[in-house]
Amino acid sequence: MTILWHKHLGLPHHEIAKLSSAAPNTVTTTIRTYIEKGLSGVEKRHFHQPVSQIEPQRDFLKSHFLKYPPRTLKEAAAEIKRLTGVSFTVPHVRHLLLSFGLSRKKQEASLGNWMTASEKNKSHLSLIS
């Protein structure tokens, strides 16, 4: 909507792009869509959002890693490749495990245990008492 407001003020496209933090092509497309389809057309614009190859197996992998936590990210990457046939880089595997709700406790980094947030709280409470 800021693109349309800036255009209403008569600003050139390159300034609109800078002020709106949008690409110049996005400015042009938004204005063209508004001219052709009106405000409802701008609101209904759909951007391409590809689905990850891992998405169909997401629930299976989450339950697998909750049951058998990996000791290292490389081990998790190898396990994902073995189970799904899809290979990922170590940073992507880290992101995937974190999206599953698994995180690595700093105190147990040498053991390589990944835990859910609720397990962390239980573990933390047992250390206190």
Residue pairs with C-beta under 8 A, 6 or more apart in sequence:
1 42
2 19
2 20
3 16
3 20
3 22
3 26
3 27
3 30
3 31
4 30
4 31
4 34
4 39
4 42
6 15
6 16
6 19
6 20
7 16
7 27
7 31
11 19
13 24
13 27
13 28
13 31
14 24
16 22
16 27
17 23
17 24
17 26
17 27
20 27
22 30
29 45
30 42
30 45
33 41
33 42
33 45
34 41
34 42
37 44
53 84
53 86
54 61
54 80
54 84
54 86
54 88
54 96
57 83
57 84
60 83
61 80
61 83
61 84
61 96
61 100
62 100
62 101
64 79
64 83
65 76
65 79
65 97
65 100
65 102
65 114
66 100
66 102
66 116
68 79
69 102
69 113
69 114
69 115
70 76
70 79
70 97
70 112
70 114
71 111
71 112
71 113
72 112
73 90
73 93
73 94
73 97
74 90
76 93
76 97
77 87
77 88
77 89
77 90
77 93
80 86
80 87
80 88
80 93
80 96
81 87
81 88
88 96
97 103
97 114
101 116
101 117
102 114
102 115
102 116
103 114
103 115
103 116
103 117
103 120
104 112
104 113
104 114
104 115
105 113
105 115
105 120
105 123
108 115
115 123
